[in-house]
Amino acid sequence: MNMESALLYLDLPSCVSIAPEVQLQDESTIIPLAAIEVLLSSDRLQVASEDAVYDFVLKWAHARYPVPEERREILRSHLLDHVRFPCMSLEKLREVLNDLDHELVSNLVNEALWFKADAPRRQRALAAESTHKRFTERDYTHRPLKILEFDRPHPQYIVYLDLRKEECATKLFPAGQIDSQSFHFGGHRFVLSASCYSNGITGHHFDLHLRMQPDGSASSPVITCKSCPRKKPFRDFLETFEKTYTFWGGNTEVSRSLLHLEWNSFIAAKSNYFIDDTLHMRVALAIRQAPPAYL
């Protein structure tokens, strides 16, 4: 079954999304394995993240193959090879080892972890050289992140976000937004958000925000944020913008600005912020203190 016939079977457009178009209702179990394989092999599949692809595969397999031994064989021989584990979040990779037995996924998870630990240039080279698609990103609606975790001397994350110049020009300007995958830090869930906006006075600007998603928690972490883009001519993370914010807990999303740049100079043909047409951002997050919750 090719891509066209699979989409025709599912009555989906040529550029498809796993959600909400493909829902795991009772009728989804009639979708044949061949059609699922074709969809999962496509670079045109629009999903929030590869984590969503993995969740879909697991739920579909459970619905279609209720017998554990048969489901395990289908996952091993047909489905897991289409999941791009190197593009999944660290948080989800940890869950994979709990969802499935180690013999089935340990090599895939280890390969993904080695890939994530590699330098970005090596990652791009491996993705270009490999005949297997698992190193290639799909058209994710939430940009993947590379995260390094440290526990001492205090909880700290170093988060790397890459944005292509073409998507900045087409998806951000004049009033767009690109969100990263969410990540868990200091007991809360956060998102890096790039946007373009105009204040009506000084024109358009590029902004990078850190957003804490509402979770009803009463805790309010104090976080020092150090944001740094790679810049020419040294092609290194040299200029650091440091701010310390309190992220108040509760049921309202909290957003804090990390980086603010004039749009025309940011996106210019000779911009110092794009290296090989890619913006490379590094954001270091450190929890300094967590003030007591007040009732």
Secondary structure, DSSP 4 states (H G I P E B T S, - for coil): --HHHHHHHHT--SS-BTTTTS--SGGGGGS-HHHHHHHHT-TT-B-S-HHHHHHHHHHHHHHH--SHHHHHHHIIIIIGGGS-GGGS-HHHHHHHHHHS-HHHHHHHHHHHHHHHHS-HHHHHHHHHH-SSGGGS----SEE--EEEEE-SSS-EEEEEEEEEHHHIIIIITTT-EEEEPPEEETTEEEEEEEEEEE-SSS-EEEEEEEEEPP-------EEEEEEEEEETTTTEE---EEEEEE---SSS-EEEEEEEEEHHHHHSTT-TTEETTEEEEEEEEEEEE-PPP--
